[in-house]
Amino acid sequence: MKLHTLKPASGSISERKRIGRGPGSGKGRTATRGTKGQQSRSGYSRKKGFEGGQMPLQRRLPKFGFKNPFRVEYEVINLDTLQELLDRKPTAVVDHQYLKSNGIISTTKTLVKLLGRGEIKIPVTVHLNKFSETAIEAIKQAGGTVHPIES
C-alpha cells in the first residue's frame, strides 16, 4: 500500500446533486422542485412547526398551567432542625447569619419560615421572616421570643 493508492471506501463519498444544469443532468427544467406552486418558487421558506396543512402539534395540545409572578418562596425550617443545630452550636439569637454560617440556608437574603414540627428546649430569640402559630407557641413555652422581619 502506498500513499498515492489510498482512496475512500466505495459508497462513502457521493457526488453533490447539481440542480438546474440542463436536461442532460437529469435534474434540469423544474430542478427537482415539482411543477408550479409556492414551494417551487425561489425565496420560499416553510413556517416553523408547519405540518403540511395538518393541525400543528402546538395547536393540537391543550393549554395548561399558570406561573404566578407575585409568588413569594420561603425556605422552610422546622423546630426539630433548629433544636439539632442549637445542640451542636448553642446561641442566644437565631437569625439569617447564624443559619447561613451553619449551612442551613444558602444566602442571608433567603426568606425563611419557621414551622412547628418537633420541639425546642432552649430559650432563644428568633429573628426570621415568617413563623407558624405552633412554632411561635413552642418558642414562647421554652422561654424564647419571636421577632418577625419585614421582607
N, CA, C and O atoms as a GROMACS GRO file, in nm:
protein
  604
    1MET      N    1   0.084  -0.119   0.000
    1MET     CA    2   0.000   0.000   0.000
    1MET      C    3   0.088   0.124   0.000
    1MET      O    4   0.182   0.137   0.079
    2LYS      N    5   0.055   0.215  -0.091
    2LYS     CA    6   0.130   0.339  -0.099
    2LYS      C    7   0.033   0.456  -0.083
    2LYS      O    8  -0.088   0.441  -0.102
    3LEU      N    9   0.087   0.570  -0.048
    3LEU     CA   10   0.006   0.688  -0.020
    3LEU      C   11  -0.080   0.729  -0.140
    3LEU      O   12  -0.194   0.772  -0.123
    4HIS      N   13  -0.025   0.716  -0.260
    4HIS     CA   14  -0.100   0.759  -0.378
    4HIS      C   15  -0.208   0.658  -0.418
    4HIS      O   16  -0.289   0.688  -0.506
    5THR      N   17  -0.211   0.541  -0.357
    5THR     CA   18  -0.314   0.442  -0.392
    5THR      C   19  -0.433   0.444  -0.295
    5THR      O   20  -0.532   0.374  -0.316
    6LEU      N   21  -0.422   0.524  -0.189
    6LEU     CA   22  -0.532   0.530  -0.092
    6LEU      C   23  -0.653   0.602  -0.149
    6LEU      O   24  -0.639   0.704  -0.216
    7LYS      N   25  -0.772   0.547  -0.123
    7LYS     CA   26  -0.894   0.615  -0.163
    7LYS      C   27  -1.005   0.576  -0.065
    7LYS      O   28  -0.996   0.472   0.000
    8PRO      N   29  -1.110   0.659  -0.053
    8PRO     CA   30  -1.216   0.629   0.043
    8PRO      C   31  -1.292   0.502   0.006
    8PRO      O   32  -1.290   0.459  -0.110
    9ALA      N   33  -1.358   0.442   0.105
    9ALA     CA   34  -1.436   0.320   0.082
    9ALA      C   35  -1.544   0.347  -0.020
    9ALA      O   36  -1.598   0.458  -0.028
   10SER      N   37  -1.576   0.247  -0.099
   10SER     CA   38  -1.674   0.269  -0.205
   10SER      C   39  -1.812   0.296  -0.144
   10SER      O   40  -1.855   0.226  -0.052
   11GLY      N   41  -1.879   0.397  -0.196
   11GLY     CA   42  -2.011   0.434  -0.146
   11GLY      C   43  -2.010   0.537  -0.034
   11GLY      O   44  -2.116   0.589   0.002
   12SER      N   45  -1.892   0.567   0.022
   12SER     CA   46  -1.886   0.662   0.133
   12SER      C   47  -1.887   0.807   0.085
   12SER      O   48  -1.927   0.896   0.160
   13ILE      N   49  -1.845   0.830  -0.037
   13ILE     CA   50  -1.844   0.965  -0.094
   13ILE      C   51  -1.943   0.968  -0.209
   13ILE      O   52  -1.933   0.889  -0.303
   14SER      N   53  -2.042   1.060  -0.202
   14SER     CA   54  -2.136   1.072  -0.313
   14SER      C   55  -2.123   1.211  -0.372
   14SER      O   56  -2.098   1.308  -0.301
   15GLU      N   57  -2.142   1.220  -0.503
   15GLU     CA   58  -2.131   1.348  -0.569
   15GLU      C   59  -2.252   1.434  -0.533
   15GLU      O   60  -2.362   1.382  -0.512
   16ARG      N   61  -2.230   1.566  -0.526
   16ARG     CA   62  -2.341   1.653  -0.490
   16ARG      C   63  -2.437   1.662  -0.608
   16ARG      O   64  -2.398   1.647  -0.723
   17LYS      N   65  -2.564   1.688  -0.575
   17LYS     CA   66  -2.669   1.698  -0.674
   17LYS      C   67  -2.658   1.834  -0.743
   17LYS      O   68  -2.677   1.937  -0.679
   18ARG      N   69  -2.627   1.836  -0.875
   18ARG     CA   70  -2.615   1.962  -0.948
   18ARG      C   71  -2.750   1.994  -1.010
   18ARG      O   72  -2.786   1.942  -1.116
   19ILE      N   73  -2.823   2.082  -0.942
   19ILE     CA   74  -2.960   2.112  -0.980
   19ILE      C   75  -2.965   2.223  -1.085
   19ILE      O   76  -2.887   2.318  -1.080
   20GLY      N   77  -3.058   2.210  -1.179
   20GLY     CA   78  -3.084   2.315  -1.278
   20GLY      C   79  -2.970   2.335  -1.376
   20GLY      O   80  -2.939   2.448  -1.411
   21ARG      N   81  -2.907   2.225  -1.420
   21ARG     CA   82  -2.796   2.237  -1.514
   21ARG      C   83  -2.829   2.171  -1.648
   21ARG      O   84  -2.744   2.109  -1.712
   22GLY      N   85  -2.953   2.184  -1.688
   22GLY     CA   86  -2.993   2.135  -1.820
   22GLY      C   87  -3.047   1.993  -1.817
   22GLY      O   88  -3.033   1.921  -1.718
   23PRO      N   89  -3.110   1.955  -1.929
   23PRO     CA   90  -3.175   1.823  -1.936
   23PRO      C   91  -3.078   1.706  -1.926
   23PRO      O   92  -3.114   1.598  -1.880
   24GLY      N   93  -2.955   1.727  -1.968
   24GLY     CA   94  -2.857   1.618  -1.963
   24GLY      C   95  -2.825   1.574  -1.821
   24GLY      O   96  -2.784   1.460  -1.799
   25SER      N   97  -2.842   1.662  -1.726
   25SER     CA   98  -2.808   1.627  -1.587
   25SER      C   99  -2.915   1.539  -1.522
   25SER      O  100  -2.892   1.475  -1.420
   26GLY      N  101  -3.034   1.538  -1.585
   26GLY     CA  102  -3.145   1.464  -1.525
   26GLY      C  103  -3.213   1.543  -1.415
   26GLY      O  104  -3.313   1.498  -1.358
   27LYS      N  105  -3.160   1.662  -1.384
   27LYS     CA  106  -3.217   1.746  -1.278
   27LYS      C  107  -3.247   1.887  -1.332
   27LYS      O  108  -3.248   1.985  -1.257
   28GLY      N  109  -3.271   1.895  -1.462
   28GLY     CA  110  -3.296   2.025  -1.523
   28GLY      C  111  -3.442   2.064  -1.514
   28GLY      O  112  -3.515   2.013  -1.429
   29ARG      N  113  -3.484   2.156  -1.600
   29ARG     CA  114  -3.621   2.208  -1.611
   29ARG      C  115  -3.678   2.255  -1.477
   29ARG      O  116  -3.667   2.374  -1.446
   30THR      N  117  -3.739   2.168  -1.396
   30THR     CA  118  -3.801   2.214  -1.271
   30THR      C  119  -3.704   2.206  -1.153
   30THR      O  120  -3.738   2.247  -1.042
   31ALA      N  121  -3.585   2.157  -1.176
   31ALA     CA  122  -3.480   2.150  -1.074
   31ALA      C  123  -3.526   2.078  -0.946
   31ALA      O  124  -3.501   2.125  -0.835
   32THR      N  125  -3.591   1.965  -0.964
   32THR     CA  126  -3.636   1.875  -0.855
   32THR      C  127  -3.740   1.938  -0.762
   32THR      O  128  -3.764   1.887  -0.653
   33ARG      N  129  -3.801   2.051  -0.805
   33ARG     CA  130  -3.899   2.116  -0.718
   33ARG      C  131  -4.043   2.080  -0.754
   33ARG      O  132  -4.136   2.132  -0.692
   34GLY      N  133  -4.064   1.994  -0.849
   34GLY     CA  134  -4.200   1.965  -0.894
   34GLY      C  135  -4.249   2.077  -0.983
   34GLY      O  136  -4.170   2.162  -1.023
   35THR      N  137  -4.378   2.078  -1.014
   35THR     CA  138  -4.430   2.182  -1.103
   35THR      C  139  -4.516   2.282  -1.029
   35THR      O  140  -4.598   2.244  -0.945
   36LYS      N  141  -4.499   2.406  -1.060
   36LYS     CA  142  -4.578   2.519  -1.010
   36LYS      C  143  -4.596   2.522  -0.858
   36LYS      O  144  -4.552   2.431  -0.788
   37GLY      N  145  -4.659   2.627  -0.809
   37GLY     CA  146  -4.692   2.640  -0.667
   37GLY      C  147  -4.586   2.715  -0.589
   37GLY      O  148  -4.475   2.739  -0.636
   38GLN      N  149  -4.625   2.751  -0.467
   38GLN     CA  150  -4.540   2.834  -0.382
   38GLN      C  151  -4.404   2.768  -0.354
   38GLN      O  152  -4.301   2.836  -0.350
   39GLN      N  153  -4.406   2.637  -0.334
   39GLN     CA  154  -4.283   2.569  -0.297
   39GLN      C  155  -4.182   2.560  -0.412
   39GLN      O  156  -4.063   2.536  -0.390
   40SER      N  157  -4.230   2.578  -0.534
   40SER     CA  158  -4.139   2.570  -0.648
   40SER      C  159  -4.068   2.703  -0.674
   40SER      O  160  -3.972   2.708  -0.750
   41ARG      N  161  -4.115   2.811  -0.610
   41ARG     CA  162  -4.059   2.943  -0.634
   41ARG      C  163  -3.935   2.968  -0.548
   41ARG      O  164  -3.916   2.905  -0.444
   42SER      N  165  -3.852   3.061  -0.593
   42SER     CA  166  -3.735   3.096  -0.512
   42SER      C  167  -3.780   3.180  -0.394
   42SER      O  168  -3.879   3.252  -0.402
   43GLY      N  169  -3.707   3.172  -0.283
   43GLY     CA  170  -3.738   3.252  -0.166
   43GLY      C  171  -3.842   3.188  -0.076
   43GLY      O  172  -3.878   3.245   0.027
   44TYR      N  173  -3.890   3.069  -0.112
   44TYR     CA  174  -3.991   3.002  -0.028
   44TYR      C  175  -3.926   2.949   0.099
   44TYR      O  176  -3.818   2.890   0.094
   45SER      N  177  -3.993   2.970   0.212
   45SER     CA  178  -3.947   2.905   0.336
   45SER      C  179  -4.069   2.861   0.415
   45SER      O  180  -4.166   2.936   0.427
   46ARG      N  181  -4.063   2.743   0.468
   46ARG     CA  182  -4.175   2.684   0.541
   46ARG      C  183  -4.180   2.740   0.682
   46ARG      O  184  -4.076   2.760   0.745
   47LYS      N  185  -4.302   2.768   0.733
   47LYS     CA  186  -4.321   2.818   0.869
   47LYS      C  187  -4.269   2.717   0.970
   47LYS      O  188  -4.280   2.596   0.949
   48LYS      N  189  -4.214   2.766   1.080
   48LYS     CA  190  -4.169   2.676   1.186
   48LYS      C  191  -4.289   2.600   1.241
   48LYS      O  192  -4.390   2.661   1.276
   49GLY      N  193  -4.280   2.469   1.249
   49GLY     CA  194  -4.391   2.390   1.303
   49GLY      C  195  -4.497   2.355   1.200
   49GLY      O  196  -4.597   2.292   1.235
   50PHE      N  197  -4.479   2.395   1.072
   50PHE     CA  198  -4.579   2.366   0.969
   50PHE      C  199  -4.579   2.218   0.938
   50PHE      O  200  -4.473   2.158   0.919
   51GLU      N  201  -4.698   2.157   0.932
   51GLU     CA  202  -4.708   2.013   0.909
   51GLU      C  203  -4.790   1.983   0.785
   51GLU      O  204  -4.869   1.888   0.784
   52GLY      N  205  -4.773   2.063   0.680
   52GLY     CA  206  -4.839   2.036   0.553
   52GLY      C  207  -4.988   2.062   0.556
   52GLY      O  208  -5.062   2.000   0.480
   53GLY      N  209  -5.034   2.152   0.641
   53GLY     CA  210  -5.176   2.183   0.648
   53GLY      C  211  -5.247   2.107   0.759
   53GLY      O  212  -5.357   2.144   0.800
   54GLN      N  213  -5.184   2.001   0.809
   54GLN     CA  214  -5.238   1.929   0.926
   54GLN      C  215  -5.230   2.022   1.046
   54GLN      O  216  -5.140   2.106   1.054
   55MET      N  217  -5.323   2.008   1.140
   55MET     CA  218  -5.322   2.092   1.260
   55MET      C  219  -5.190   2.070   1.334
   55MET      O  220  -5.161   1.957   1.375
   56PRO      N  221  -5.108   2.174   1.352
   56PRO     CA  222  -4.977   2.156   1.413
   56PRO      C  223  -4.983   2.111   1.559
   56PRO      O  224  -5.083   2.134   1.628
   57LEU      N  225  -4.877   2.048   1.603
   57LEU     CA  226  -4.872   1.991   1.737
   57LEU      C  227  -4.901   2.094   1.845
   57LEU      O  228  -4.975   2.066   1.939
   58GLN      N  229  -4.843   2.214   1.833
   58GLN     CA  230  -4.864   2.315   1.938
   58GLN      C  231  -5.008   2.362   1.945
   58GLN      O  232  -5.048   2.421   2.045
   59ARG      N  233  -5.088   2.338   1.840
   59ARG     CA  234  -5.231   2.372   1.844
   59ARG      C  235  -5.318   2.254   1.880
   59ARG      O  236  -5.432   2.271   1.924
   60ARG      N  237  -5.265   2.132   1.862
   60ARG     CA  238  -5.343   2.012   1.899
   60ARG      C  239  -5.343   1.990   2.049
   60ARG      O  240  -5.440   1.937   2.104
   61LEU      N  241  -5.235   2.030   2.117
   61LEU     CA  242  -5.224   2.007   2.260
   61LEU      C  243  -5.300   2.114   2.337
   61LEU      O  244  -5.306   2.229   2.294
   62PRO      N  245  -5.360   2.077   2.453
   62PRO     CA  246  -5.436   2.175   2.530
   62PRO      C  247  -5.346   2.274   2.603
   62PRO      O  248  -5.230   2.246   2.631
   63LYS      N  249  -5.402   2.392   2.632
   63LYS     CA  250  -5.329   2.491   2.712
   63LYS      C  251  -5.341   2.452   2.857
   63LYS      O  252  -5.445   2.400   2.899
   64PHE      N  253  -5.237   2.477   2.936
   64PHE     CA  254  -5.244   2.446   3.079
   64PHE      C  255  -5.141   2.527   3.155
   64PHE      O  256  -5.046   2.580   3.097
   65GLY      N  257  -5.161   2.537   3.287
   65GLY     CA  258  -5.060   2.594   3.374
   65GLY      C  259  -5.071   2.744   3.391
   65GLY      O  260  -5.132   2.814   3.310
   66PHE      N  261  -5.011   2.789   3.499
   66PHE     CA  262  -5.009   2.931   3.532
   66PHE      C  263  -4.892   2.955   3.624
   66PHE      O  264  -4.875   2.883   3.723
   67LYS      N  265  -4.811   3.055   3.596
   67LYS     CA  266  -4.700   3.092   3.684
   67LYS      C  267  -4.734   3.226   3.746
   67LYS      O  268  -4.744   3.327   3.676
   68ASN      N  269  -4.752   3.227   3.877
   68ASN     CA  270  -4.786   3.349   3.947
   68ASN      C  271  -4.662   3.437   3.960
   68ASN      O  272  -4.566   3.398   4.028
   69PRO      N  273  -4.660   3.555   3.898
   69PRO     CA  274  -4.542   3.640   3.904
   69PRO      C  275  -4.520   3.702   4.043
   69PRO      O  276  -4.412   3.754   4.071
   70PHE      N  277  -4.620   3.696   4.130
   70PHE     CA  278  -4.610   3.758   4.262
   70PHE      C  279  -4.583   3.655   4.372
   70PHE      O  280  -4.586   3.690   4.490
   71ARG      N  281  -4.557   3.529   4.334
   71ARG     CA  282  -4.532   3.424   4.433
   71ARG      C  283  -4.406   3.455   4.514
   71ARG      O  284  -4.304   3.495   4.458
   72VAL      N  285  -4.415   3.435   4.646
   72VAL     CA  286  -4.300   3.456   4.734
   72VAL      C  287  -4.261   3.320   4.790
   72VAL      O  288  -4.342   3.255   4.857
   73GLU      N  289  -4.139   3.276   4.764
   73GLU     CA  290  -4.094   3.144   4.810
   73GLU      C  291  -4.013   3.159   4.938
   73GLU      O  292  -3.926   3.245   4.950
   74TYR      N  293  -4.044   3.073   5.034
   74TYR     CA  294  -3.974   3.072   5.161
   74TYR      C  295  -3.896   2.942   5.177
   74TYR      O  296  -3.943   2.836   5.136
   75GLU      N  297  -3.778   2.951   5.235
   75GLU     CA  298  -3.703   2.832   5.275
   75GLU      C  299  -3.766   2.788   5.407
   75GLU      O  300  -3.783   2.870   5.497
   76VAL      N  301  -3.800   2.661   5.419
   76VAL     CA  302  -3.873   2.613   5.536
   76VAL      C  303  -3.779   2.539   5.631
   76VAL      O  304  -3.703   2.452   5.590
   77ILE      N  305  -3.787   2.576   5.759
   77ILE     CA  306  -3.709   2.510   5.864
   77ILE      C  307  -3.806   2.472   5.975
   77ILE      O  308  -3.894   2.550   6.011
   78ASN      N  309  -3.790   2.351   6.029
   78ASN     CA  310  -3.875   2.306   6.138
   78ASN      C  311  -3.801   2.321   6.271
   78ASN      O  312  -3.679   2.335   6.274
   79LEU      N  313  -3.878   2.319   6.379
   79LEU     CA  314  -3.820   2.334   6.514
   79LEU      C  315  -3.720   2.224   6.546
   79LEU      O  316  -3.618   2.248   6.611
   80ASP      N  317  -3.749   2.100   6.501
   80ASP     CA  318  -3.656   1.990   6.531
   80ASP      C  319  -3.520   2.012   6.466
   80ASP      O  320  -3.417   1.979   6.524
   81THR      N  321  -3.519   2.068   6.345
   81THR     CA  322  -3.392   2.100   6.277
   81THR      C  323  -3.318   2.209   6.354
   81THR      O  324  -3.196   2.202   6.372
   82LEU      N  325  -3.392   2.308   6.398
   82LEU     CA  326  -3.333   2.418   6.475
   82LEU      C  327  -3.277   2.368   6.607
   82LEU      O  328  -3.169   2.410   6.649
   83GLN      N  329  -3.348   2.276   6.674
   83GLN     CA  330  -3.302   2.220   6.801
   83GLN      C  331  -3.173   2.140   6.784
   83GLN      O  332  -3.082   2.150   6.866
   84GLU      N  333  -3.166   2.061   6.675
   84GLU     CA  334  -3.043   1.986   6.646
   84GLU      C  335  -2.926   2.081   6.629
   84GLU      O  336  -2.816   2.057   6.680
   85LEU      N  337  -2.949   2.190   6.555
   85LEU     CA  338  -2.844   2.289   6.533
   85LEU      C  339  -2.802   2.356   6.664
   85LEU      O  340  -2.684   2.377   6.688
   86LEU      N  341  -2.899   2.388   6.748
   86LEU     CA  342  -2.869   2.451   6.877
   86LEU      C  343  -2.795   2.356   6.971
   86LEU      O  344  -2.715   2.400   7.053
   87ASP      N  345  -2.820   2.226   6.960
   87ASP     CA  346  -2.747   2.126   7.040
   87ASP      C  347  -2.600   2.123   6.999
   87ASP      O  348  -2.511   2.112   7.084
   88ARG      N  349  -2.576   2.133   6.868
   88ARG     CA  350  -2.437   2.131   6.818
   88ARG      C  351  -2.366   2.263   6.840
   88ARG      O  352  -2.252   2.266   6.887
   89LYS      N  353  -2.433   2.374   6.807
   89LYS     CA  354  -2.372   2.507   6.820
   89LYS      C  355  -2.468   2.600   6.892
   89LYS      O  356  -2.547   2.669   6.827
   90PRO      N  357  -2.462   2.605   7.026
   90PRO     CA  358  -2.557   2.687   7.102
   90PRO      C  359  -2.539   2.837   7.075
   90PRO      O  360  -2.428   2.885   7.052
   91THR      N  361  -2.651   2.908   7.078
   91THR     CA  362  -2.651   3.053   7.062
   91THR      C  363  -2.776   3.110   7.129
   91THR      O  364  -2.872   3.037   7.154
   92ALA      N  365  -2.774   3.239   7.158
   92ALA     CA  366  -2.891   3.303   7.220
   92ALA      C  367  -2.983   3.363   7.114
   92ALA      O  368  -3.102   3.379   7.136
   93VAL      N  369  -2.925   3.396   6.996
   93VAL     CA  370  -3.003   3.460   6.890
   93VAL      C  371  -2.992   3.378   6.761
   93VAL      O  372  -2.883   3.348   6.713
   94VAL      N  373  -3.108   3.341   6.706
   94VAL     CA  374  -3.112   3.270   6.578
   94VAL      C  375  -3.159   3.370   6.473
   94VAL      O  376  -3.269   3.425   6.482
   95ASP      N  377  -3.073   3.394   6.371
   95ASP     CA  378  -3.109   3.483   6.261
   95ASP      C  379  -3.052   3.426   6.131
   95ASP      O  380  -2.996   3.316   6.129
   96HIS      N  381  -3.067   3.501   6.023
   96HIS     CA  382  -3.020   3.454   5.892
   96HIS      C  383  -2.870   3.426   5.893
   96HIS      O  384  -2.824   3.327   5.836
   97GLN      N  385  -2.794   3.513   5.957
   97GLN     CA  386  -2.649   3.497   5.960
   97GLN      C  387  -2.609   3.366   6.030
   97GLN      O  388  -2.520   3.296   5.983
   98TYR      N  389  -2.675   3.334   6.141
   98TYR     CA  390  -2.648   3.211   6.216
   98TYR      C  391  -2.682   3.088   6.131
   98TYR      O  392  -2.606   2.991   6.128
   99LEU      N  393  -2.797   3.093   6.061
   99LEU     CA  394  -2.839   2.980   5.977
   99LEU      C  395  -2.746   2.963   5.858
   99LEU      O  396  -2.715   2.850   5.818
  100LYS      N  397  -2.702   3.075   5.799
  100LYS     CA  398  -2.610   3.066   5.684
  100LYS      C  399  -2.475   3.012   5.725
  100LYS      O  400  -2.418   2.927   5.656
  101SER      N  401  -2.422   3.059   5.839
  101SER     CA  402  -2.289   3.014   5.883
  101SER      C  403  -2.288   2.866   5.919
  101SER      O  404  -2.182   2.804   5.922
  102ASN      N  405  -2.406   2.809   5.947
  102ASN     CA  406  -2.414   2.667   5.979
  102ASN      C  407  -2.469   2.582   5.865
  102ASN      O  408  -2.501   2.465   5.884
  103GLY      N  409  -2.482   2.641   5.746
  103GLY     CA  410  -2.516   2.566   5.625
  103GLY      C  411  -2.663   2.528   5.612
  103GLY      O  412  -2.695   2.439   5.533
  104ILE      N  413  -2.752   2.592   5.686
  104ILE     CA  414  -2.894   2.561   5.675
  104ILE      C  415  -2.956   2.633   5.555
  104ILE      O  416  -3.038   2.575   5.483
  105ILE      N  417  -2.916   2.759   5.532
  105ILE     CA  418  -2.961   2.833   5.414
  105ILE      C  419  -2.840   2.876   5.332
  105ILE      O  420  -2.728   2.881   5.382
  106SER      N  421  -2.863   2.908   5.204
  106SER     CA  422  -2.751   2.939   5.115
  106SER      C  423  -2.706   3.084   5.123
  106SER      O  424  -2.586   3.112   5.119
  107THR      N  425  -2.801   3.179   5.135
  107THR     CA  426  -2.763   3.320   5.144
  107THR      C  427  -2.842   3.387   5.255
  107THR      O  428  -2.945   3.336   5.298
  108THR      N  429  -2.793   3.501   5.301
  108THR     CA  430  -2.865   3.574   5.406
  108THR      C  431  -2.988   3.645   5.352
  108THR      O  432  -3.073   3.691   5.429
  109LYS      N  433  -3.000   3.653   5.218
  109LYS     CA  434  -3.117   3.717   5.158
  109LYS      C  435  -3.233   3.620   5.142
  109LYS      O  436  -3.343   3.661   5.105
  110THR      N  437  -3.210   3.492   5.170
  110THR     CA  438  -3.316   3.391   5.160
  110THR      C  439  -3.427   3.421   5.261
  110THR      O  440  -3.399   3.452   5.377
  111LEU      N  441  -3.552   3.412   5.215
  111LEU     CA  442  -3.666   3.429   5.306
  111LEU      C  443  -3.688   3.296   5.379
  111LEU      O  444  -3.692   3.190   5.316
  112VAL      N  445  -3.702   3.302   5.510
  112VAL     CA  446  -3.710   3.180   5.591
  112VAL      C  447  -3.839   3.178   5.672
  112VAL      O  448  -3.877   3.278   5.733
  113LYS      N  449  -3.907   3.062   5.671
  113LYS     CA  450  -4.026   3.043   5.754
  113LYS      C  451  -3.998   2.930   5.851
  113LYS      O  452  -3.950   2.823   5.811
  114LEU      N  453  -4.028   2.951   5.978
  114LEU     CA  454  -4.007   2.851   6.081
  114LEU      C  455  -4.140   2.781   6.109
  114LEU      O  456  -4.240   2.844   6.141
  115LEU      N  457  -4.138   2.648   6.095
  115LEU     CA  458  -4.259   2.568   6.117
  115LEU      C  459  -4.248   2.492   6.249
  115LEU      O  460  -4.140   2.480   6.305
  116GLY      N  461  -4.361   2.441   6.298
  116GLY     CA  462  -4.369   2.389   6.434
  116GLY      C  463  -4.348   2.240   6.453
  116GLY      O  464  -4.383   2.190   6.560
  117ARG      N  465  -4.292   2.166   6.356
  117ARG     CA  466  -4.268   2.024   6.378
  117ARG      C  467  -4.154   2.005   6.477
  117ARG      O  468  -4.049   2.068   6.464
  118GLY      N  469  -4.174   1.920   6.574
  118GLY     CA  470  -4.071   1.896   6.676
  118GLY      C  471  -4.090   1.989   6.793
  118GLY      O  472  -4.194   2.055   6.807
  119GLU      N  473  -3.988   1.995   6.878
  119GLU     CA  474  -3.996   2.085   6.993
  119GLU      C  475  -3.862   2.151   7.017
  119GLU      O  476  -3.758   2.105   6.969
  120ILE      N  477  -3.865   2.260   7.093
  120ILE     CA  478  -3.743   2.335   7.124
  120ILE      C  479  -3.731   2.344   7.275
  120ILE      O  480  -3.829   2.374   7.344
  121LYS      N  481  -3.610   2.320   7.326
  121LYS     CA  482  -3.591   2.314   7.472
  121LYS      C  483  -3.514   2.433   7.527
  121LYS      O  484  -3.518   2.460   7.647
  122ILE      N  485  -3.444   2.504   7.440
  122ILE     CA  486  -3.359   2.614   7.483
  122ILE      C  487  -3.430   2.747   7.458
  122ILE      O  488  -3.489   2.765   7.351
  123PRO      N  489  -3.428   2.841   7.554
  123PRO     CA  490  -3.487   2.972   7.527
  123PRO      C  491  -3.397   3.053   7.432
  123PRO      O  492  -3.282   3.083   7.465
  124VAL      N  493  -3.451   3.087   7.314
  124VAL     CA  494  -3.375   3.163   7.215
  124VAL      C  495  -3.460   3.278   7.160
  124VAL      O  496  -3.583   3.273   7.161
  125THR      N  497  -3.390   3.380   7.112
  125THR     CA  498  -3.455   3.490   7.041
  125THR      C  499  -3.441   3.461   6.892
  125THR      O  500  -3.330   3.443   6.842
  126VAL      N  501  -3.556   3.457   6.821
  126VAL     CA  502  -3.554   3.419   6.679
  126VAL      C  503  -3.596   3.537   6.593
  126VAL      O  504  -3.705   3.592   6.609
  127HIS      N  505  -3.506   3.576   6.499
  127HIS     CA  506  -3.532   3.683   6.402
  127HIS      C  507  -3.540   3.620   6.264
  127HIS      O  508  -3.436   3.601   6.199
  128LEU      N  509  -3.660   3.588   6.217
  128LEU     CA  510  -3.679   3.531   6.083
  128LEU      C  511  -3.798   3.598   6.015
  128LEU      O  512  -3.864   3.683   6.075
  129ASN      N  513  -3.824   3.561   5.889
  129ASN     CA  514  -3.927   3.630   5.811
  129ASN      C  515  -4.069   3.591   5.849
  129ASN      O  516  -4.155   3.678   5.862
  130LYS      N  517  -4.094   3.461   5.868
  130LYS     CA  518  -4.229   3.416   5.899
  130LYS      C  519  -4.226   3.301   5.998
  130LYS      O  520  -4.126   3.231   6.010
  131PHE      N  521  -4.337   3.283   6.070
  131PHE     CA  522  -4.349   3.177   6.170
  131PHE      C  523  -4.489   3.117   6.161
  131PHE      O  524  -4.585   3.187   6.130
  132SER      N  525  -4.499   2.986   6.188
  132SER     CA  526  -4.632   2.927   6.201
  132SER      C  527  -4.677   2.950   6.346
  132SER      O  528  -4.595   2.976   6.434
  133GLU      N  529  -4.808   2.940   6.369
  133GLU     CA  530  -4.863   2.962   6.504
  133GLU      C  531  -4.802   2.863   6.604
  133GLU      O  532  -4.767   2.900   6.716
  134THR      N  533  -4.790   2.736   6.562
  134THR     CA  534  -4.736   2.633   6.654
  134THR      C  535  -4.590   2.660   6.688
  134THR      O  536  -4.546   2.633   6.800
  135ALA      N  537  -4.513   2.713   6.592
  135ALA     CA  538  -4.372   2.746   6.617
  135ALA      C  539  -4.363   2.859   6.718
  135ALA      O  540  -4.278   2.856   6.807
  136ILE      N  541  -4.448   2.961   6.705
  136ILE     CA  542  -4.448   3.075   6.798
  136ILE      C  543  -4.480   3.026   6.939
  136ILE      O  544  -4.412   3.064   7.035
  137GLU      N  545  -4.583   2.940   6.952
  137GLU     CA  546  -4.621   2.886   7.083
  137GLU      C  547  -4.507   2.807   7.146
  137GLU      O  548  -4.477   2.825   7.264
  138ALA      N  549  -4.443   2.719   7.066
  138ALA     CA  550  -4.335   2.635   7.118
  138ALA      C  551  -4.217   2.718   7.166
  138ALA      O  552  -4.159   2.688   7.271
  139ILE      N  553  -4.181   2.823   7.091
  139ILE     CA  554  -4.067   2.908   7.129
  139ILE      C  555  -4.100   2.985   7.257
  139ILE      O  556  -4.015   2.998   7.345
  140LYS      N  557  -4.221   3.036   7.266
  140LYS     CA  558  -4.261   3.110   7.387
  140LYS      C  559  -4.271   3.019   7.508
  140LYS      O  560  -4.238   3.061   7.619
  141GLN      N  561  -4.315   2.894   7.491
  141GLN     CA  562  -4.321   2.797   7.601
  141GLN      C  563  -4.182   2.766   7.654
  141GLN      O  564  -4.164   2.744   7.774
  142ALA      N  565  -4.083   2.765   7.564
  142ALA     CA  566  -3.945   2.736   7.605
  142ALA      C  567  -3.880   2.859   7.668
  142ALA      O  568  -3.767   2.851   7.716
  143GLY      N  569  -3.950   2.973   7.668
  143GLY     CA  570  -3.896   3.094   7.728
  143GLY      C  571  -3.826   3.187   7.630
  143GLY      O  572  -3.758   3.281   7.670
  144GLY      N  573  -3.843   3.161   7.501
  144GLY     CA  574  -3.779   3.244   7.399
  144GLY      C  575  -3.873   3.352   7.347
  144GLY      O  576  -3.988   3.361   7.390
  145THR      N  577  -3.822   3.433   7.254
  145THR     CA  578  -3.903   3.538   7.193
  145THR      C  579  -3.894   3.529   7.041
  145THR      O  580  -3.797   3.479   6.985
  146VAL      N  581  -3.999   3.580   6.976
  146VAL     CA  582  -4.010   3.574   6.829
  146VAL      C  583  -4.014   3.717   6.775
  146VAL      O  584  -4.092   3.799   6.824
  147HIS      N  585  -3.930   3.747   6.675
  147HIS     CA  586  -3.928   3.880   6.613
  147HIS      C  587  -3.936   3.862   6.460
  147HIS      O  588  -3.835   3.833   6.396
  148PRO      N  589  -4.057   3.879   6.402
  148PRO     CA  590  -4.068   3.867   6.255
  148PRO      C  591  -3.996   3.985   6.187
  148PRO      O  592  -4.005   4.099   6.232
  149ILE      N  593  -3.926   3.953   6.078
  149ILE     CA  594  -3.856   4.054   5.999
  149ILE      C  595  -3.945   4.090   5.881
  149ILE      O  596  -3.998   4.002   5.814
  150GLU      N  597  -3.962   4.219   5.855
  150GLU     CA  598  -4.037   4.262   5.738
  150GLU      C  599  -3.952   4.235   5.614
  150GLU      O  600  -3.835   4.275   5.607
  151SER      N  601  -4.012   4.167   5.516
  151SER     CA  602  -3.933   4.135   5.398
  151SER      C  603  -3.975   4.217   5.278
  151SER      O  604  -3.918   4.201   5.170
   0.00000   0.00000   0.00000
